[in-house]
Amino acid sequence: MTIEDKQLAAIVKKARCKNNRKHILTVLLMLILFVGAPLTLYLRYYNYGPFQGNKVVGVPDNHLVQSENDNGLSSLLFDYGSHLTFNTNATSMTVYIDTYHFGERVGHDLTQYDYPTADEEFPLPFGGVLSIENDQIEIQKKQDIPLLYLANGNDLKIYEDFENNIAQDNLQTLERVFYIYMIVE
């Protein structure tokens, strides 16, 4: 090898090192851009990690989510093993129970229940539906947030779309309806 060959080899080696640094830097920037940024946005949206603060983890801001309770063996006996979790800035949250009798609202508070008694000869079909099954609901102030719908009557129909359950046409065919909802202010 001559001196010129050694100089050429040194120049090529230096250029390769420079190219390797550019490739490594490009790959790192792409990882930050395509993995780091979306991951950070996801963690911030769902209040994970350093973005949690005093919020409920896994629930976006201004959303209401139904979560399952871990009841152990009692979950074999009792079906209602869930609770509601939410993150919101509100001055008050009020839960109402509206009671309907053949479409006419007969109650609007938390104390007036009219449960079927045991001495009724022919118990009517009874059914209910939760409004928050697997979805999360966005909390909007001064709007009804439906939580639970219970109804009984001879013409009992439970619709998947919650708005159809509380429609006046459906309420008029049912003997008893309990509609539980929340208003956030």
DOVEXGU-763912 format. One line per 3 residues: their letters; for each residue x, y negated, z negated of N, C-alpha, C. Coordinates in steps of 0.1 Angstrom, whole numbers, plus 5000, padded with zeros to 4 digits. Each point is the difference from the previous one (the first is absolute). Layout:
BEGIN
A> X/Y/Z/X/Y/Z/X/Y/Z; ...
***
This chain:
BEGIN
MTI> 5008/5012/5000/4992/4988/5000/5009/4988/5000; 4996/4991/5008/5008/4988/5001/4993/4989/4991; 5007/4989/4999/4995/4989/4991/4987/4995/5006
EDK> 4998/4999/5012/4988/4995/5006/4988/5010/4997; 5003/5013/5000/4990/5010/4996/4996/4998/4986; 5010/4998/4991/4997/4998/4986/4992/4988/4997
QLA> 5003/4989/5008/4992/4988/4998/4986/5002/5005; 4999/5007/5011/4986/5002/5006/4992/5009/4990; 5006/5010/4994/4994/5009/4990/4995/4992/4988
AIV> 5009/4990/4996/4996/4992/4988/4988/4991/5003; 5000/4994/5012/4990/4991/5004/4986/5008/5001; 5001/5012/5006/4988/5009/5001/4995/5004/4987
KKA> 5009/5003/4991/4996/5004/4986/4993/4989/4993; 5006/4988/5001/4994/4988/4994/4986/4997/5006; 4998/5002/5013/4987/4997/5006/4990/5010/4995
RCK> 5004/5013/4999/4991/5010/4995/4996/4998/4986; 5009/4995/4991/4996/4997/4986/4990/4988/5000; 5002/4991/5009/4991/4988/5001/4986/5005/5004
NNR> 5000/5009/5010/4987/5005/5005/4994/5009/4989; 5007/5008/4993/4995/5008/4989/4993/4991/4990; 5007/4989/4996/4994/4991/4990/4987/4994/5006
KHI> 5000/4996/5012/4988/4994/5006/4988/5011/5000; 5003/5012/5003/4990/5011/5000/4995/5002/4986; 5009/5001/4990/4996/5002/4986/4991/4988/4995
LTV> 5004/4988/5003/4993/4988/4996/4986/5000/5007; 4999/5004/5013/4988/5000/5007/4990/5010/4994; 5006/5012/4997/4991/5011/4994/4995/4995/4986
LLM> 5009/4994/4992/4996/4995/4987/4989/4989/5001; 5001/4991/5009/4990/4990/5002/4987/5006/5005; 5001/5010/5009/4987/5006/5005/4994/5008/4988
LIL> 5007/5007/4992/4994/5006/4988/4993/4991/4991; 5007/4988/4997/4994/4990/4992/4987/4995/5006; 5001/4997/5013/4988/4994/5007/4989/5010/5001
FVG> 5002/5013/5004/4989/5009/5003/4997/5009/4988; 5008/5001/4990/4997/5008/4988/4998/4992/4988; 5009/4991/4997/5000/4992/4988/4989/4990/5000
APL> 4998/4993/5010/4989/4990/5000/4986/5006/4999; 4996/5010/5008/4987/5006/4998/4999/5007/4986; 5010/5006/4995/5000/5006/4987/4998/4989/4989
TLY> 5006/4989/5001/4998/4989/4991/4986/4994/5000; 4995/4999/5012/4986/4995/5002/4990/5010/4994; 5002/5013/5002/4992/5010/4994/5000/5000/4985
LRY> 5012/4999/4994/5002/4999/4985/4993/4988/4995; 5001/4989/5007/4994/4987/4995/4985/5001/5001; 4994/5005/5011/4986/5001/5002/4993/5009/4989
YNY> 5006/5011/4997/4995/5010/4990/5005/4998/4986; 5008/4989/4998/5005/4997/4986/5009/5011/4994; 5009/5005/5008/5009/5010/4995/5013/4994/4997
GPF> 5008/5006/4991/5014/4996/4998/5001/4986/4994; 5009/4992/5005/5003/4987/4994/4988/4990/5002; 4990/5004/5009/4989/4991/5002/4988/5002/4991
QGN> 5002/5010/4991/4988/5004/4991/4996/4989/4991; 5009/4994/4992/4996/4990/4990/4990/5006/4990; 4988/4993/4998/4990/5006/4991/4988/5005/5007
KVV> 5002/5005/5013/4989/5005/5008/5000/5015/5000; 4989/5005/5004/4998/5015/5001/5008/5005/5012; 5008/5010/4998/5008/5005/5011/4991/5008/5010
GVP> 5003/4998/5013/4993/5007/5010/4987/4994/5004; 4996/4989/4994/4987/4993/5004/5004/4986/5006; 4996/4997/5012/5003/4987/5006/4993/4989/4992
DNH> 5005/4988/5002/4994/4988/4993/4986/4998/5006; 4990/4997/4991/4986/4997/5004/4994/5012/5006; 5003/5012/4995/4994/5013/5005/4995/5008/4988
LVQ> 4990/5008/5002/4994/5009/4990/5001/5014/5005; 5006/5009/4992/5002/5014/5005/4995/5009/4989; 4994/5011/5004/4995/5010/4991/5012/5010/4999
SEN> 5004/5003/4987/5011/5010/4998/4994/5011/4991; 5006/5012/5002/4996/5012/4993/5007/5000/4987; 4992/5004/4989/5006/5003/4987/5006/5013/4999
DNG> 5010/5002/4992/5006/5013/4998/4994/5005/4987; 4989/5008/5001/4993/5005/4988/5004/5014/4996; 5009/5006/5007/5004/5014/4996/4989/5009/5002
LSS> 4997/5009/4990/4990/5010/5001/4986/4994/5000; 4998/4988/4994/4987/4995/5000/4995/4996/5014; 5009/4999/5009/4995/4996/5014/4992/5012/5006
LLF> 5001/5012/4994/4992/5011/5005/4986/4999/4996; 4997/4992/4989/4987/4999/4994/4993/4987/5005; 5008/4989/5001/4994/4987/5003/5005/4995/5013
DYG> 4991/4995/5008/5003/4996/5014/5005/4986/5001; 4995/4991/4991/5004/4986/5001/5013/4997/4993; 5011/5004/5006/5013/4998/4995/5007/4990/5008
SHL> 4995/4988/5000/5007/4989/5008/4998/4987/4993; 5008/4990/5004/5000/4987/4995/5003/4990/5011; 4997/4988/4998/5003/4989/5010/5012/4992/4995
TFN> 5009/4998/5010/5011/4991/4997/5000/4989/5010; 5005/4988/4996/4999/4989/5009/5011/4990/4995; 5004/4991/5010/5009/4989/4998/4993/4988/5005
TNA> 4996/4990/4992/4994/4988/5005/5002/4989/4990; 4999/4988/5005/4999/4988/4991/4986/4996/5000; 4993/5001/4988/4986/4997/4999/4998/4994/4986
TSM> 4990/4992/4999/4996/4994/4987/4990/5009/4993; 4992/5008/5007/4991/5009/4994/4996/5011/5010; 4997/5012/4994/4995/5011/5008/4988/5006/4993
TVY> 4989/5000/5007/4987/5003/4993/4994/5013/5008; 4997/5010/4992/4994/5012/5006/4985/4999/4997; 4992/5002/5010/4985/5000/4999/4994/5013/5004
IDT> 4989/5004/4994/4992/5011/5004/4987/4996/5004; 4996/5001/5013/4987/4997/5005/4992/5013/5000; 4988/5000/4995/4991/5011/5000/4988/4997/5009
YHF> 4997/5009/5009/4990/4998/5010/4989/5012/4998; 4988/4996/5002/4989/5010/5000/4992/4998/5013; 5001/5009/5009/4993/4999/5013/5003/4986/5007
GER> 5012/4996/5000/5005/4988/5007/4999/4987/4992; 4993/5000/4989/4999/4988/4991/5010/5000/4989; 5007/4990/4999/5011/4999/4989/4993/4998/4987
VGH> 5002/5009/4991/4993/4999/4987/5011/4998/4989; 5012/5000/5003/5010/4998/4989/5013/4994/5007; 5006/4991/4992/5013/4994/5005/5009/4997/4988
DLT> 5004/5011/4993/5010/4998/4989/5006/5013/4997; 5007/5001/4988/5006/5012/4996/4993/5008/4990; 4988/4996/4996/4993/5007/4990/4987/5008/5004
QYD> 4994/4997/5011/4988/5006/5003/5002/5012/5009; 4999/5012/4994/5001/5012/5008/4987/5007/4999; 4996/5007/5010/4988/5008/5000/5003/5014/5005
YPT> 5006/5008/4991/5004/5013/5003/4988/5010/5001; 5001/5010/5009/4989/5010/5000/5000/5008/4987; 4988/5003/4995/4999/5007/4988/5000/5015/5002
ADE> 5002/5008/4990/5000/5014/5002/4986/5006/5001; 4990/4993/4996/4986/5005/5001/4993/4998/5014; 5007/4994/5009/4995/4998/5014/4998/5014/5006
EFP> 4989/5002/5006/4997/5014/5006/5008/5003/5012; 5001/4991/5009/5007/5003/5013/5012/4989/5001; 5011/5004/4995/5011/4990/5001/5003/4997/5015
LPF> 5001/4987/5003/5002/4996/5014/5015/5002/5004; 5003/5001/5012/5014/5001/5005/5008/4987/4995; 5012/5002/4996/5008/4989/4994/5013/5001/5007
GGV> 5005/4988/5004/5013/5000/5007/5007/4986/4998; 5013/5000/5002/5007/4988/4999/5012/4999/5009; 5006/4988/5002/5011/4999/5008/5009/4989/4994
LSI> 5013/5002/5001/5010/4990/4996/5003/4991/5012; 5002/4988/4999/5003/4991/5011/5015/5001/5003; 5008/5004/4991/5015/5000/5002/5004/5014/4999
END> 4999/5007/5011/5005/5014/4999/5015/5001/5001; 5005/4998/5012/5015/5001/5002/5005/4987/5006; 4992/4990/5001/5004/4988/5006/5002/4990/4989
QIE> 5007/4989/5004/5002/4989/4991/4991/4989/5005; 4995/4992/4990/4991/4989/5004/5006/4987/4997; 5000/4991/5009/5006/4987/4998/4990/4992/4991
IQK> 5006/4994/4990/4992/4992/4990/4998/4986/5006; 4988/4996/5002/4996/4986/5004/4992/4994/4989; 5003/4988/4997/4993/4994/4989/4985/4996/5004
KQD> 4992/5002/4990/4985/4997/5000/4993/5008/5011; 5004/5012/5002/4993/5010/5008/4998/5013/4993; 4989/5007/5002/4998/5013/4994/5010/5010/5004
IPL> 5006/5007/4991/5009/5011/5002/4992/5012/4995; 4994/5008/5009/4993/5012/4996/5009/5011/4993; 4995/5005/4989/5008/5010/4993/4993/5014/5000
LYL> 4987/5000/4997/4993/5013/4999/4986/4998/5004; 4994/5010/5006/4986/5000/5005/4994/5014/4995; 4990/4999/4992/4993/5012/4995/4986/4999/5004
ANG> 4994/5010/5005/4986/5000/5004/4993/5013/4999; 4987/5000/4998/4992/5012/5000/4986/4997/5006; 4994/5010/5006/4987/4998/5006/4998/5012/5010
NDL> 4988/5001/5005/4996/5011/5009/5007/4998/5014; 5002/4988/5004/5006/4997/5013/5014/4996/4999; 5008/5007/4991/5013/4996/4997/5009/5002/5012
KIY> 5007/4989/5004/5010/5001/5011/5012/4992/4995; 5012/5006/5001/5012/4994/4997/5008/4998/5013; 5003/4987/5002/5007/4997/5013/5015/4998/4997
EDF> 5008/5002/5010/5014/4998/4998/5004/4985/4999; 4993/4992/5008/5001/4986/5000/4993/4994/4988; 5007/4994/4991/4994/4996/4988/4989/4989/5002
ENN> 5001/4992/5010/4990/4990/5003/4986/5006/5003; 5000/5012/5006/4987/5007/5003/4994/5005/4988; 5007/5003/4990/4994/5005/4987/4993/4989/4993
IAQ> 5005/4988/5000/4993/4989/4993/4991/4992/5009; 4998/5004/5012/4991/4993/5009/4986/5001/4995; 4992/4990/5002/4986/4999/4995/4992/5012/5005
DNL> 5001/5004/5012/4993/5011/5006/5002/5013/4992; 5013/5003/4996/5003/5011/4992/4995/4999/4986; 5002/4988/4994/4996/4998/4986/4985/5002/4998
QTL> 4992/4997/5010/4985/5001/4999/4995/5015/4999; 5008/5009/5005/4996/5014/5000/5005/5008/4988; 5007/4993/4991/5006/5007/4988/4993/4996/4987
ERV> 4998/5009/4991/4994/4997/4988/5009/4992/4990; 5012/5005/4999/5009/4993/4991/5014/4998/5007; 5005/4988/4999/5014/4997/5006/5007/4992/4989
FYI> 5013/5004/4998/5009/4993/4991/5011/4995/5009; 5002/4987/5002/5011/4995/5008/5009/4992/4991; 5012/5005/4999/5010/4994/4991/5010/4993/5009
YMI> 5002/4987/4997/5010/4992/5008/5007/4990/4991; 5010/4994/5006/5009/4991/4992/5001/4987/5008; 5000/4988/4993/5002/4987/5006/5013/4994/4994
VE> 5009/4996/5008/5013/4994/4995/4999/4985/5002; 5003/4992/4990/5000/4986/5002/5014/4994/4996
***
